[in-house]
Amino acid sequence: MAAALGGTFSAEHGVGRFKKHLLERYGDVGRIAAMRRIKTAFDPADIMNAGAIVRPLDQTSAS
């Protein structure tokens, strides 16, 4: 209902591990792609906060 009214599913609490599926469903495709590129640049081995929001580009099919 929040998305239908122009709101967001995550608000101030962020996405985290439990709402990751909602990010993929309702999130902006361009923003998610940018997040993956940033994650790949800084943490290609997915060591820091592993799998919390997005995985590096080469691991996106493993999620």
N, C-alpha and C positions, 0 to 999 in steps of 0.2 A: 504494500500500500504506500510506503514511503516513496518508492521509486516512481509510482504512478502520479504522485503529487509533486514530483520534482525534487524530492529529498534524496538522502543517501542512506545506505544500510549500515554504515560504519560510524558515522558521527565522530565525536571526539575520542572515542575509545580505540579507534584504529581497526585494522582487519585481523591481524594475528593468524593463528593456526585454525581456529574454529570457524572463521568466516571466509576462508580462502575460496571456497566453492562459490560464495556469493560475489566475490570480486570477479571471478571468471564469468559469472552470469550477468552481473549488472555493471561491472566496471567498464571504463572507457578503454577501448582496444589500443589506442595510441599511448595512453598512459601506462598500460600494462606492458606494452612493448618497450617503452622507455625504462620502466622499472627492471625489466629483464636485461636490457643492455647495460644498465648501471651495475646490476648484480654481477653480470658476467665480467665487467671491467675490474671491479674491486674484489670479487670473491668467486673466481671461476670454479674452485673446488667445493663451493657451498659449505664452507666450514663455519662461518659466522651466522648464527641463528639459522641453522640448516633447515631448509624447506619451510620456513615460517610463512612467507608470503608468496614469493616467486622463486623459482629455481633458475640457475643460469641458463642461457640459451640452449646449450647442448644437452640439457637434462629435462627440458620441458615435457617431453613425451613420457618421462618416467613418473610424472606426478599423477 
